Amino acid sequence: MPKFNYVAVGPDGAQVNGVEEAPSLGALSLLLRDRDLAIQEAQEKKSIMQFEITKKKVPRKELMHFSRQMAVFLRAGIPVIDALTIIKEELPKKKNVLAECLADMIVALESGTTFTGAARSHPEAFPTFFLGVLEAAELTGNLASALEEVAKYIERDLEARKKIQSALFYPAVVFLMSIATVVVLAAYVLPKFKKFFSELNATLPLPTRMLLSLTDILTDFWPLLILGVLAVGLVLGFGPRHPKGRDLRDKSLLRLPVIGDMLQTAIIERFCRTLSSMVRAGVPLPDALAVASTGTNNVVYREKLETVRTAMLQGEGLAGPIARADFLPGAARQMIRVGEETGTLDQQLETSAHYFGTELDFKIARFTNLFEPAVILFMGLVVGFVAIALVTAMYGIFNQTTIG
């Protein structure tokens, strides 16, 4: 039977932490309710043998459809438990993560847990911004509107990600093909020429000797090269999981030419869109700012936004601290100031998100236009160098043979 780490609240309001065995999170909620404990957070406690390298998560597209369906059912007056049951029955029965989460949430809701509390126990399905919106919506009673807003936000976010992936797909394929061409030339084609040249016992020019030396390195030390590539991949893959590695990665990416500028625009666009959606859904501004800062996925911007949030909680408002933090362009800062003064912050943020989305499209196109010629030029230089090395060698051998 699985064990769960849980955080609950007792009848006197005191927080209780503990570990309990239960068949599921829903069963855990029932068990704790019998002890007059209201569960707030719970997570399965896994042993080392149960460790999963890649944790299953609910795709954003599936979460978007779930939010839309829930909003429609709630507007139609269908109770939350019945709505969750209908959606769960429509999902594929075979190992669907969302279906498993919904089944557990239904049990938790039947035991008296709130919708947000039940969802909070499943971070693999519901990200932080989703939970923030749910919590505020349950307090204000506009859960259907909030779910619609979340669905729109996820849809816009998916569209932005799709644009970036589409723009980078072709250059990435060209780059990989160029690397594959170089490897094939160095590993298979050139060694045959080396054997031919050695049989003729010819004096080779410098470019040919350089090319053959590179071939020797690739053929003699290929296990070390593969290990080096794997080591770099492991560092890039697991390094960001450590706080220092994550800081180094985020700061380094922002300093890269062209890519850094494109990344900053993408972060600002996501921040404006997230904050706009949460403010429109009725989430208190300090909570919305905390979620939006986490959603940037960059430690540099997260630290700046935490400073802004601290100043805002001290009564300084939003526009002033954001202007001092100096991470948004002047036009966006002005829009936030106007929105704060006129009570149209969500609209001004939405306008800013649209503007930066357009800017992001332009910068992605510019990056693609720069990257493609660079890859083609690299391929041309490589192929040209190989051709020159081989032609000059053949010409030298021909001259030596003629003279001899």
C-alpha positions in Angstrom: 0.0 0.0 0.0 1.4 3.4 -0.9 2.5 6.0 1.7 1.7 9.7 1.5 3.3 12.8 3.0 0.4 15.1 3.9 -0.3 18.5 5.3 -3.6 19.0 7.0 -5.4 21.4 9.3 -7.0 20.4 12.6 -10.2 21.7 14.3 -8.2 24.4 16.1 -6.6 25.6 12.8 -3.2 24.2 13.6 -1.2 22.6 10.8 -0.5 18.9 11.0 2.2 17.2 9.0 2.5 13.4 8.7 2.9 10.2 6.8 0.0 7.8 6.3 -0.7 4.6 4.3 -3.8 4.7 2.1 -4.9 3.0 -1.2 -5.2 6.5 -2.9 -5.3 10.2 -2.2 -9.1 10.1 -2.0 -9.0 7.3 0.6 -6.4 9.4 2.5 -8.8 12.3 2.6 -11.5 10.1 4.1 -9.1 8.6 6.6 -8.0 12.1 7.8 -11.6 13.4 7.9 -12.4 10.7 10.4 -9.7 12.3 12.6 -11.2 15.8 12.1 -8.3 16.8 9.8 -8.9 18.7 6.6 -6.2 17.8 4.0 -4.4 20.6 2.2 -1.6 18.9 0.4 -0.6 15.3 -0.1 2.0 13.6 -2.2 2.9 9.9 -2.6 6.1 9.0 -0.9 8.2 6.9 -3.2 11.2 4.6 -2.4 14.4 4.7 -4.3 13.3 1.6 -6.3 10.2 3.5 -7.4 12.1 6.5 -8.6 11.0 7.6 -12.1 13.4 9.4 -14.4 10.6 10.9 -16.5 7.5 11.6 -14.5 4.2 11.4 -16.4 2.4 14.6 -16.8 -0.9 15.6 -18.3 -0.4 17.4 -21.7 -1.3 21.1 -21.8 -3.7 20.4 -24.7 -5.6 17.9 -22.6 -5.7 20.3 -19.6 -7.1 23.0 -22.0 -10.0 20.7 -23.1 -10.7 19.7 -19.5 -11.0 23.3 -18.4 -13.3 24.1 -21.3 -15.5 21.1 -20.5 -15.7 21.9 -16.8 -16.6 25.5 -17.6 -19.5 24.4 -19.9 -20.8 21.9 -17.3 -20.7 24.3 -14.4 -22.5 27.0 -16.5 -25.2 24.4 -17.2 -25.6 23.9 -13.5 -24.1 20.4 -13.3 -22.4 19.7 -9.9 -18.7 19.6 -9.8 -18.5 15.8 -8.9 -20.9 14.9 -11.7 -19.0 17.0 -14.2 -15.7 15.3 -13.2 -17.4 11.9 -13.5 -18.7 12.7 -17.0 -15.3 14.0 -18.2 -13.4 11.0 -16.6 -15.7 8.5 -18.4 -15.1 10.2 -21.8 -11.3 9.9 -21.4 -9.4 6.8 -22.6 -9.5 4.0 -20.1 -5.9 2.8 -20.8 -3.4 4.4 -18.4 -4.6 8.0 -18.8 -3.0 10.3 -16.2 -5.8 12.8 -16.2 -8.4 10.1 -15.8 -6.5 8.7 -12.8 -6.3 12.2 -11.3 -10.0 12.9 -11.8 -11.0 9.5 -10.2 -9.0 10.4 -7.1 -10.3 14.0 -7.1 -13.9 12.6 -7.1 -13.2 10.5 -4.0 -11.5 13.5 -2.3 -14.5 15.8 -3.1 -16.9 13.2 -1.7 -14.9 13.3 1.5 -15.4 17.1 1.8 -12.2 18.4 0.2 -12.5 21.5 -1.9 -12.0 21.5 -5.7 -8.7 23.3 -5.3 -7.6 21.0 -2.4 -8.3 17.9 -4.5 -6.5 19.4 -7.6 -3.5 20.5 -5.5 -2.7 16.8 -4.7 -2.0 16.3 -8.4 0.9 18.5 -9.6 1.4 16.2 -12.5 -2.0 17.4 -13.9 -2.5 20.9 -12.6 0.4 23.5 -12.7 0.8 26.3 -10.2 -0.9 29.0 -12.1 -4.0 26.7 -12.6 -4.2 26.1 -8.8 -3.9 29.9 -8.1 -6.8 30.6 -10.4 -8.9 27.8 -8.9 -8.3 29.0 -5.4 -9.3 32.6 -6.2 -12.3 31.4 -8.2 -13.7 29.3 -5.4 -13.5 32.2 -3.0 -15.2 34.6 -5.4 -17.7 32.0 -6.8 -16.8 32.5 -10.5 -15.3 29.1 -11.1 -16.8 28.6 -14.6 -15.4 32.0 -15.8 -12.0 31.3 -14.3 -11.8 27.9 -16.1 -12.7 29.5 -19.4 -10.0 32.1 -18.9 -7.5 29.3 -18.0 -8.4 27.4 -21.2 -7.9 30.6 -23.3 -4.5 31.2 -21.7 -3.3 27.6 -22.3 -4.5 27.8 -25.9 -2.6 31.0 -26.5 0.5 29.5 -24.8 0.3 26.4 -27.0 0.0 28.6 -30.1 3.2 30.5 -29.1 5.1 27.3 -28.4 4.0 25.9 -31.7 5.2 29.0 -33.6 8.7 28.7 -32.0 8.9 24.9 -32.7 7.8 25.4 -36.3 10.3 28.1 -36.9 13.2 26.1 -35.4 12.3 22.8 -37.0 13.8 23.4 -40.5 17.0 25.0 -39.3 17.5 22.2 -36.7 17.1 19.6 -39.4 19.5 21.4 -41.7 22.1 21.7 -38.8 21.7 17.9 -37.9 22.1 17.0 -41.6 25.3 19.1 -41.8 26.8 17.4 -38.8 25.8 13.9 -40.2 27.5 14.8 -43.5 30.7 15.8 -41.7 30.7 12.6 -39.7 30.2 10.4 -42.8 32.9 12.2 -44.7 35.4 11.9 -41.8 34.5 8.4 -40.8 33.9 6.6 -44.1 34.9 8.6 -47.2 38.2 10.1 -46.2 39.8 6.9 -44.7 39.6 5.3 -48.2 41.5 8.3 -49.7 44.1 8.0 -46.9 44.8 4.4 -47.9 45.0 5.4 -51.6 47.5 8.2 -50.8 49.6 6.0 -48.6 49.9 3.4 -51.3 51.2 6.0 -53.7 53.7 7.2 -51.1 53.0 10.8 -52.2 53.9 14.1 -50.5 50.6 15.6 -49.5 49.8 19.4 -49.2 48.9 20.9 -45.8 45.1 21.0 -46.3 45.1 17.3 -47.1 47.3 16.4 -44.1 45.0 18.5 -41.8 42.0 16.6 -43.2 43.6 13.2 -42.7 44.7 14.1 -39.2 41.1 15.0 -38.3 40.0 11.6 -39.8 42.6 9.9 -37.6 41.2 11.6 -34.5 37.6 10.6 -35.3 38.5 7.0 -36.2 41.0 6.4 -33.3 39.3 8.2 -30.5 35.6 7.8 -31.4 34.7 6.1 -28.1 36.1 9.1 -26.1 34.3 11.5 -28.4 31.0 9.7 -27.8 31.6 9.7 -24.0 32.4 13.4 -24.3 29.1 14.1 -26.1 27.2 12.0 -23.5 28.9 13.8 -20.7 27.9 17.2 -22.1 24.4 15.9 -22.6 24.2 14.7 -19.0 25.5 18.1 -17.7 23.0 20.0 -19.8 20.2 17.6 -18.8 20.8 17.2 -15.1 22.8 20.4 -14.3 19.8 22.7 -14.3 18.1 20.5 -11.6 20.6 21.9 -9.1 19.9 25.6 -8.1 23.4 26.7 -9.1 23.3 24.9 -12.4 19.8 26.4 -13.1 21.1 29.9 -12.3 24.1 29.5 -14.6 21.9 28.1 -17.5 19.3 30.9 -17.2 21.9 33.7 -17.0 23.9 32.3 -19.9 20.9 31.9 -22.2 20.0 35.5 -21.8 23.5 36.6 -22.8 23.5 34.7 -26.0 23.4 36.9 -29.2 20.1 36.8 -31.0 18.8 33.8 -29.0 19.0 35.8 -25.7 17.0 38.7 -27.2 14.4 36.3 -28.5 14.2 34.5 -25.2 13.7 37.7 -23.3 10.8 38.7 -25.5 9.2 35.2 -25.0 9.5 35.5 -21.2 8.0 39.0 -21.1 5.1 37.9 -23.4 4.4 34.9 -21.2 4.6 37.0 -18.0 2.1 39.6 -19.4 -0.3 36.9 -20.7 -0.2 34.9 -17.4 -0.7 38.0 -15.2 -3.5 39.3 -17.4 -5.4 35.9 -17.3 -5.0 35.6 -13.5 -6.1 39.2 -12.8 -9.1 38.8 -15.1 -10.0 35.6 -13.3 -10.1 37.5 -10.0 -6.8 36.2 -8.4 -5.4 38.7 -5.9 -2.6 40.7 -7.5 0.2 39.5 -5.0 -0.8 35.9 -5.6 -1.1 36.4 -9.4 2.4 38.1 -9.5 3.9 35.1 -7.5 2.5 32.6 -10.0 3.5 34.8 -13.0 7.0 35.0 -11.8 7.2 31.2 -11.4 5.8 30.9 -15.0 8.7 32.8 -16.5 10.9 29.7 -15.9 14.0 32.0 -15.6 15.8 32.7 -12.4 16.8 36.3 -13.4 13.2 37.4 -14.0 11.9 35.4 -11.0 14.3 37.3 -8.7 13.3 40.6 -10.1 9.6 39.8 -9.8 10.0 38.7 -6.2 11.5 42.1 -5.5 8.6 43.7 -7.2 6.1 41.6 -5.1 7.9 42.4 -1.9 7.7 46.2 -2.6 4.0 45.8 -3.7 3.1 44.1 -0.4 4.7 47.0 1.4 2.2 49.3 -0.2 4.1 50.7 -3.2 1.7 49.4 -5.9 2.8 47.6 -9.0 3.9 50.1 -11.6 6.6 51.8 -9.4 8.5 48.6 -8.4 8.3 47.2 -11.9 9.8 50.5 -13.3 12.6 50.2 -10.8 13.2 46.6 -11.6 13.9 47.6 -15.2 13.1 44.3 -16.9 10.2 45.5 -19.0 10.4 47.9 -22.0 9.2 51.4 -21.5 5.9 50.9 -23.4 4.9 47.9 -21.2 5.8 49.8 -18.0 3.6 52.7 -19.2 0.7 50.4 -20.0 0.9 48.8 -16.5 0.9 52.3 -14.9 -2.1 53.3 -16.9 -3.9 50.0 -16.2 -3.2 50.4 -12.4 -4.5 53.9 -12.3 -7.6 53.3 -14.4 -8.5 49.8 -13.1 -7.9 48.2 -16.6 -4.7 46.3 -15.7 -5.9 43.0 -17.3 -6.7 44.8 -20.6 -3.4 46.7 -20.6 -1.5 43.5 -19.9 -3.4 41.7 -22.6 -2.4 44.4 -25.1 1.2 44.1 -24.0 1.1 40.4 -24.4 -0.3 40.8 -27.9 2.4 43.3 -28.8 5.2 41.1 -27.5 3.7 38.1 -29.2 4.0 40.0 -32.5 7.6 41.0 -31.7 8.4 37.4 -30.9 7.1 36.3 -34.3 9.3 38.9 -35.9 12.4 37.9 -33.9 11.8 34.2 -34.6 11.6 34.9 -38.4 14.8 37.0 -38.1 16.5 34.2 -36.2 15.5 31.6 -38.8 16.6 33.9 -41.7 20.0 34.3 -40.0 20.4 30.7 -38.9 19.7 29.1 -42.3 22.4 31.0 -44.2 24.9 30.4 -41.4 24.3 26.6 -41.6 24.5 26.7 -45.4 27.8 28.7 -45.1 29.2 26.2 -42.6 28.3 23.3 -44.9 29.8 25.1 -47.8 33.1 25.8 -46.0 33.3 22.2 -44.8 32.6 20.7 -48.3 34.8 23.3 -49.9 37.7 22.5 -47.6 37.3 18.8 -48.2 37.2 19.4 -52.0 40.2 21.6 -52.0 42.2 19.2 -49.8 41.4 16.2 -52.1 41.8 18.1 -55.4 45.2 19.6 -54.4 46.4 16.2 -53.3 45.3 14.5 -56.5 46.9 17.4 -58.6 50.1 17.0 -56.6 50.2 13.3 -57.1 49.6 13.8 -60.8 52.5 16.2 -61.0 54.8 13.9 -59.1 53.9 11.0 -61.3 54.4 13.0 -64.5 57.7 14.4 -63.4 58.8 11.0 -62.2 
